Amino acid sequence: MTCNVRCPPVTPVGTIGVTGPIGTTGATGWTGVTGATGAIGWTGDTGVTGVTGWTGVTGATGATGDTGVTGATGWTGVTGATGAIGWTGDTGVTGVTGWTGVTGSTGATGDTGVTGVTGWTGVTGSTGATGDTGVTGVTGWTGVTGSTGATGDTGVTGVTGWTGVTGSTGDTGVTGATGWTGPTGWTGATGDTGVTGVTGWTGVSGSTGATGDTGVTGVTGWTGVTGDTGATGDTGVTGATGWTGPTGWTGATGPAGRIGPASIAASYYSTESQNIPDNSPGATGAAFTYNGTFVQQGGVTLVSSSKITVSKTALYEAWYSIQINRKVGGNDQYVYIWIRINGQDVLNSNGRINVNSNNGDSLPIVPYILNLTAGDYLEFVAQATSNDFQILYIDDASIPGPTIPSIIVGIKEI
């Protein structure tokens, strides 16, 4: 080797150790049938190739000289159309690979010549469609790998020379359209894995140095005598009790609780039909009478069949349910019903019911809230605009359910 500039000292490179024998390679499995290759698409025209620039002188290996200016690459001419590729035949069975011999030592690398200027690459034509990939055959088993020989000493690496200036890169040509990829063939079954070679022996571990002697433990000092426990001191005087803070404000009163069951109550009914008087001159309303009792408690009594009498001053709820019937029809006629307390009509307690058909029925239910004093009695009174009204008791085996009272009344304390 010659140097045009000062060369670094050459250090001899150590000899590469002998490579151990390679294990036997197992037989290669059958290669599957290669699928049909699809038609290759048309390749675009190749551009005209430009003039290649001159090649500069290669500098010495130690110090790399400056790289010459890269000339423009000529454009690549149009590439002609590629014909269709025929079917690929079946691949024959691959024989057993023989042993690989010992690799010799690597010789010295020669000097690299000066690299010339690269011309610019022309436009690449479009790539045709890729054909179908054939079926991959079964992979054979891998043979036993031989032991690796000892590696020789590595020689001293010489000084790397400086890198010259890189020339400018030419323009990249337009990339043609990529053809469509054909369907991939099925992959063949994988062959058996070969036997793994014997692992080399592990070198002997160096001996562990001796552990130094442990120093002598000093004598533990003696524990002193525990002193007597002192007497418990007197309990201090209890301090004065602090003053009680002001009482907070009382919250809003909650909603009233549910009213319990009434202890004063009564309910009466009648099993008789009763005529309602009309409003002819001199006629007055008549009080209904009752001959049956559902409940009576807390001092309520029925006097003279019509007077519901209370023994306690309180607020009461009283009500009636009446079965009104008209014997004849044809025109509008009315029934009026109101309350009397102690024989006196109660103002604004009247109600009117219209019945205009023959044998027409009506069943009003009307409640009242009343303040009654102990000893007061209550009556329900009625009068009509004609003499063909009645309250009707119905005891007919043909009706569903039990008999129908002509009137039902009730009262309870609230």
Backbone hydrogen bonds, N-H to C=O, Kabsch-Sander energy under -0.5 kcal/mol:
donor,donor_aa,acceptor,acceptor_aa,energy
11,T,9,P,-0.5
22,I,100,T,-0.6
25,T,97,T,-0.6
32,G,30,W,-0.5
44,G,126,S,-1.0
47,G,77,G,-1.1
47,G,123,V,-0.9
48,V,76,T,-1.2
53,G,117,V,-0.6
56,G,54,W,-0.5
56,G,115,T,-1.0
64,T,62,G,-0.6
64,T,162,W,-1.0
67,T,165,V,-0.6
71,G,69,V,-0.5
73,T,119,G,-0.7
79,T,44,G,-1.1
117,V,54,W,-1.9
124,T,174,V,-1.5
127,T,177,A,-1.6
128,G,41,G,-0.5
130,T,180,W,-1.8
132,D,36,A,-0.7
133,T,183,P,-1.2
135,V,33,V,-2.3
136,T,186,W,-1.1
138,V,30,W,-1.3
139,T,189,A,-0.6
156,V,12,P,-0.8
161,G,61,T,-0.5
182,G,130,T,-1.1
185,G,133,T,-0.5
265,A,263,S,-0.5
265,A,297,Q,-1.5
266,A,411,I,-2.5
267,S,295,V,-2.8
268,Y,409,V,-1.9
269,Y,292,G,-2.2
270,S,407,I,-1.6
274,Q,391,I,-2.2
276,I,389,F,-2.0
279,N,384,A,-0.5
283,A,280,S,-2.5
286,A,382,A,-2.1
288,F,380,F,-2.5
290,Y,305,S,-2.3
291,N,269,Y,-1.5
292,G,269,Y,-2.0
294,F,267,S,-2.8
295,V,267,S,-1.2
297,Q,265,A,-2.6
300,V,297,Q,-0.6
301,T,309,T,-2.4
303,V,301,T,-0.6
303,V,307,K,-3.4
306,S,303,V,-1.3
307,K,303,V,-2.8
308,I,306,S,-0.8
308,I,378,L,-2.7
309,T,301,T,-3.3
309,T,307,K,-0.8
310,V,376,D,-2.3
314,A,312,K,-0.6
314,A,372,L,-2.0
316,Y,370,L,-3.3
317,E,412,K,-2.7
318,A,368,Y,-2.3
319,W,410,G,-2.0
320,Y,366,V,-1.9
321,S,408,I,-2.4
322,I,364,P,-1.7
323,Q,406,S,-2.5
324,I,322,I,-1.0
324,I,362,S,-2.7
325,N,390,Q,-2.9
326,R,360,G,-1.6
327,K,388,D,-2.9
330,G,356,N,-2.1
333,Q,355,V,-0.7
335,V,353,I,-2.4
336,Y,383,Q,-3.1
337,I,351,G,-2.3
338,W,381,V,-2.3
340,R,379,E,-2.4
341,I,344,Q,-2.6
342,N,340,R,-0.5
342,N,377,Y,-2.2
344,Q,341,I,-1.6
346,V,339,I,-2.8
347,L,345,D,-0.5
349,S,346,V,-1.2
351,G,337,I,-1.5
353,I,335,V,-2.5
355,V,333,Q,-2.2
359,N,326,R,-1.9
360,G,357,S,-1.6
362,S,324,I,-1.8
366,V,320,Y,-2.1
368,Y,318,A,-3.2
370,L,316,Y,-3.0
372,L,314,A,-2.3
372,L,370,L,-0.6
375,G,310,V,-2.9
376,D,373,T,-2.7
378,L,308,I,-2.5
379,E,340,R,-2.5
381,V,338,W,-2.6
382,A,286,A,-2.0
383,Q,336,Y,-2.1
384,A,277,P,-2.8
385,T,334,Y,-2.2
390,Q,325,N,-2.3
391,I,274,Q,-3.0
392,L,323,Q,-2.5
392,L,390,Q,-0.5
394,I,404,I,-2.3
395,D,393,Y,-0.6
399,I,396,D,-1.6
404,I,394,I,-2.7
406,S,270,S,-1.9
407,I,270,S,-0.6
408,I,321,S,-2.4
409,V,268,Y,-2.7
410,G,319,W,-1.8
411,I,266,A,-2.5
412,K,317,E,-1.7
413,E,264,I,-2.3
414,I,315,L,-2.8
